[in-house]
């Protein structure tokens, strides 16, 4: 199967609930954040396959689509960390989709944990994959964990544009308002500079 045909499959919502999650992110987040969510899902699923992990694809899709909704103007909180705000939105979405309380709690956990410095697969497979995938897409972390051809195909299908600069600004705003949050920690650790210098922005020429 070619990278292009694999992407056709990966970027098609796997269930009606997943399709609604994609509609939500496109309605409330910027196009740059929506494309980041789709790239993150593709990277996460590919990493799960390479690591031989058993993945709940619908859960991972919904978490990937909604993980940054706390950065969207409609859901941004001046006091609650953006990942927790996004997790709360996801729990409301899950309830509306008819998911059980346990499944709603799981999607919220995955979203909150994506901002942890690392998430063990033994603790949370989907949280582990989303943290790794978003770290790649935001700051270029551990690019050798993915095949260059697959990364190239994802970035060609969903161009990054000025995503790095835009995310650096959003992270800095979160850190300023909520310095004790994970966004604050990440910004103090140099996230804006890494986002602006992400090697994925050189794709396809550098890979």
N, C-alpha and C positions, 0 to 999 in steps of 0.2 A: 504494500500500500504506500503510495507517495505521501510526502508531507502535506501536500495540498489536499488530497482526499481525506487524510486523517483529520486535518483542520475542519473540513466541511462537516465531518461527523462530530468532532469535539465542540464546535461552536453552534451546534443545533441543540436547543434546549431539550433535555432528555425526557421531560414530563410536562404536563400542562401547568403544574405548580412552578416548575423552573421557567417556563415561558412567561408566566406572570411576574416572576422576580426580575427577569430581564426588562419587561415593560416598566416596572417600577423604577429601576435604576435609570432607564432612558428618560423617564418622565421627570425625575427629581434631581438627578446629578448632571454635571456638565458632560458633553460628549467625550472629553478627555478622561474623566473618571469612569465613564461607562466602558470605554475601550480598555482602560487599565483593568477593570473588573474581568472583562473577557480574556485579556492576555493572561491575567493571573490564574483564571480557571484552567486555561490550556496548559500553562506551565505546571500547575499543580497536578493535573491528571497525568501528564507525561512523566513527572517525577515519581508519582505513585506507581506507575507501571514499571519504571526502571528500578525502583526499590522493592518491587514485588509485594506491595501493600494492597490489602483488600479495602476498597474505598466505597463509601456510600456516595455515589455520584450525584444524586439529587441533592443531598444535604450539602455537599461541597459546592455545587453550582449555586444554590441559594445563598450560602455564606459568601461566596466570591462576589456575587452580584451586589449584595447588600452591605458588604464589609466597610465601605467608606461613606455610607449615607450620612453618618454623623458629621461629615465635612460639607454636606450640601446645605445651602441656606435654610431650607425648610426644617432641617433637623439638627442644625448646629446648636450646641449648648454652650453657654458662657461659663458653666461650672462643672459639667460632667465630661470626662474624657470622651473624645469623639468615638472611640471604639465601643465604649459602653453605651453611648447614645445610639450608635448603629445597631448594637446588639438588642437594645430595647425595641427599636423599630422592627427588627427581624422577628422578635417574639410576637409582636402584634401581627405582622404579616403571616407568621406561621399559624397563629390562632385563626385568622381569617381564612387561611387555606385549609383549615380542618385538621391540621396536624395535632398530635397528642401534646400534652404539656411536656412530656419528656423530650420529644423531638424538637419542640420549640426551645427548650432549655439547651439542647445540644447545639442548635444553630447559633444561639447567643454565645455559648462557650467558644465555639470556633472563631467567631468574629472578635470577641475580646482577646483571645489568645494570639491572634495574628500579630498583635503589637508586642508580644513578649520577645525578649532577646532570642529565645529558642523554645521550641515545643517538642518534647520527645514523642516519637511515633507511638511508643508504648502507652503513653498517657492519652493521646488524642491524635488519631491518624489524620483526620481532616484538618485539625488545627495545625499540625506539623506541616502538612503540605501547603496550606494557605500562607503560613508564615514564611516558608522558604520561597514560594512563588512570588509573593508580594515584595519580599526583600530583593529578589532578582529584578523585578520590574521597576521598583522605585530607585534602588541604589546600586544595582549591578552586582549583588552579592553572589559569590560561588557560581559564576557562569559555566564553569567546566562540568557542573552536575547535569547539564543538558547537552544534547547533541547540537553542534553549531547549525546544522541544516534545519533542525526543527525551530530553533530560536529565530533564524532568518525568516523562515516561512511565517511564523507568528507575527513578527514585526512588519513584514511586507504586507500581510493581510490586514493588520490593525496598526497603521503607522503611529509612531509616538508623538510626532509633531513637537510642540513645546511642553509636553507633559512634565518633564523633569523640572523645568522652571516653575510651572504652575504648582506642582506638588511641594516644592521647596517653600514657596510663599505660604501655602496652606498650613504646612507643618510649623513654620515659624509663627504664624498667627495663633495656632493652638498652643504652642509653647509659651507664648507671651501671656495668654489669658489663663493658662493652666500649667504653670511651671512644674508642678509635682507629678504631672501625668507622664505616661510613656512617651507621648509626643515631646514633652519637655526634655526627658532623658535623651531621646533620639537626637533632638536638635543640638543639645549640648555635646553630644558625641560626634557631631559633624554631618548629620543627615542632609541638610540643604546642599552642602558642597558635593556630597556623593551623588545626590539626585541630579544635580546639574552636570556632573561629569560621568554619568552612567554610560558604560561602554556599549550598551544596547543602542544608544543614539548614533553609533557609527555603523550599525548594521544597515545594509548587507556588506559594505565594503571591507569591514574589519574581520568578517568571519569567513 
